[in-house]
């Protein structure tokens, strides 16, 4: 492009009162793309919140099960100690019929 052509183009740009249609379309596409990203981000954020709430609930349930398991093991240990005190150490108990094996 010659200097004269460049000068004419610059003068046309300075005098323009409206951008070209393809320039406007490109601006609109940017806006649509940004809105789409914002919408997708919002959807994912809500899914993450919902997932975190579900995970919190599962963790609470798991904590309760773990606590119950620990209590059960302690109760079993106490019961076994009581049986040993009653029947003597070194015994085995048949779990099917309760017979004591010395």
N, C-alpha and C positions, 0 to 999 in steps of 0.2 A: 504494500500500500504506500502510495506516495504521500509526501507531506501535505499536499493540497487535499487529497482524499481524506487523510486523517483529520485535517482541519475542518473539512465539511461535515464529517461524521460527528466530531466533537460539538460543532455548532448545532447540529440536529439534536444531539442528546441534551444540550443545554436548553433548547427550545421546547423539548418534548413536555407534554402535560400528562402523559399516560405511558406506562411501561408496555412493552410488547406483550401480546397474548401468550406466547410461549414462556416469557419471563414470569408472567402472572401464574400460569399453570405450574411452573416449577416451584414458586413460592407456596401455592396451595398444596402441592404434593408434600412439601416439607411439613406443613401444618397437619395434614392428614397422618403422615408417618409419626409425628410427635404425639398426636392424640392416641394413635394406635398403641404406641409404646407405653404411654401413661395408663391407658386402659388395661393393657396386659400386665403391667407392673402392679396395678391395684388389685387385679384378680389374683395374681400370685401371692400378694401380701395377705389377702383374706384367706387364701388356701393355707398359707403358712400359719396364720393365727389359729385357724380351725384345727390344723394338724397338731400344733403345740398344745392346744387345749385337750385334744384326745390323748396325746402323749402324757400330759400331766395326769390325766385320769388313769391311764394304764400304769404309770409309775406309782400312783397312790394305791391302786389295787395290788400291785406287785409288792409294795412295802408291807401291806396288811398280810399278804400271804407269807412273806418272809418272817414277820413277827409271829404269826401263828405257828409256822414251822419251828422256829426257835423255842417257843413255849412248849410245843409238843415234844421236842427232843429233851428239854429240861424235865418235863413231867415223866417221860419214859425213863430217863436216868434215875430220877428220884424213886420211881416205882421199882426199878430193877434193884436199887440199893435196899429198898424195903424187903424185897423177896430174898435177897442174899442174907439180910439180917435175920429173917425168919427161918430160912431153910439151910443156911450155911453157904460159904463160898465154895467155888469150884464145881458148882452144879450146872447142868444144862437142862433146859426145859423143852420138851417136845411141843412145838407150837400147834400140832394137830390135836393132841389129846390132853396136854397139860401134865404128862407124866414127868417126874424128876429123874434125871440120870446123874448118878454120882460118879 
